[in-house]
Amino acid sequence: MANLNYYHESGLSAAFYDVVSNAYPFRGDIDFYAALAGPAGASVLELGCGTGRIVIALAERGYGVFGVDLAPAMIQRAAMKCERLPPEVGRRIALMQGDMTRVALDRRFDAVIIPFYGYAHLADPAARARALAVVAEHLRPGGQAAIHLPAPAMLRRPLGDEELSGPYNAAGDQVRIRVVERTFDEATSRFRQVMDYTLIDAAGTVTRQSREDLVYHAAGRDEIAGSADRCGLTLSRTLADFDGSETGREIIHVFTRRD
Ligand SMILES: C[S@@+](CC[C@H](N)C(=O)[O-])C[C@H]1O[C@@H](n2cnc3c(N)ncnc32)[C@H](O)[C@@H]1O
């Protein structure tokens, strides 16, 4: 049987996305995006908002945030989390299921962000150029945008013994997440990671399993800078981590919208 695509409704990766994202080593992305947008009260469009990790954190700090995600299983989780927020926070958030290469909201934001590898899901240069055009169309002149990508060293790292566990529910059930295969094809710049999700009940019995493919496509700086320039965005800086360090396993491209 073929593996499920990551974030598919019948899999487990969407349900346990927060367990995986909490374990990621980079820190400080929310502070970074807040600084990019300006003072509290500024507006942010997040493309590929997932389960609302950043949408909610920015709204709690006073930003108005519009989150868009392609995967129904992800945006539904974001919506469920938003329902539990205090009303004054919840009313700063809007969510929509949609494709970052096609979104047309007919409004502009102080900042547009594509965090945590969302842009790396786009498979070809034409789709990536369309997403940058969407960024430009929704950014006010002088506003800033950021795209966070995995660095090549991250994509090429060999598979180790990679396993993560987390609580599933209050009854003591656990989820176990294991990376079982990882490849990076240099010719096509395609990264594929196969992940096994296993639910285990309090007695230690496996109750559900799902094998899912996470695929990323690496895009070079020249391609991104060129596509950005053609739609009115200037690639102003590229960072290796959110703390501004010169080396790291992340790539953060920052753009400014020309008038
Ligand atoms: C790794 S998650 C990041 C979620 C969130 N931004 C965060 O930082 O926690 C990447 C997200 O991009 C979404 N995505 C992938 N392709 C997309 C597209 N074409 N349009 C909108 N969202 C997309 C996926 O569904 C997924 O939720």
The ligand as a Gaussian input file, in Angstrom:
#p B3LYP/6-31G(d) Opt

LIG

0 1
 C        5.626000      22.497000       8.339000
 S        4.012000      23.154000       8.210000
 C        4.215000      24.770000       8.924000
 C        2.974000      25.198000       9.688000
 C        3.104000      26.528000      10.431000
 N        3.411000      27.609000       9.521000
 C        4.157000      26.469000      11.517000
 O        5.165000      27.154000      11.394000
 O        3.966000      25.745000      12.483000
 C        3.850000      23.525000       6.471000
 C        2.406000      23.800000       6.077000
 O        2.352000      24.246000       4.708000
 C        1.119000      23.802000       4.177000
 N        1.135000      23.879000       2.719000
 C        1.820000      23.077000       1.862000
 N        1.576000      23.468000       0.588000
 C        0.730000      24.517000       0.658000
 C        0.110000      25.340000      -0.316000
 N        0.309000      25.153000      -1.623000
 N       -0.715000      26.338000       0.101000
 C       -0.942000      26.532000       1.423000
 N       -0.399000      25.763000       2.391000
 C        0.440000      24.782000       2.021000
 C        0.979000      22.401000       4.729000
 O       -0.358000      21.936000       4.659000
 C        1.491000      22.595000       6.156000
 O        0.436000      22.855000       7.044000

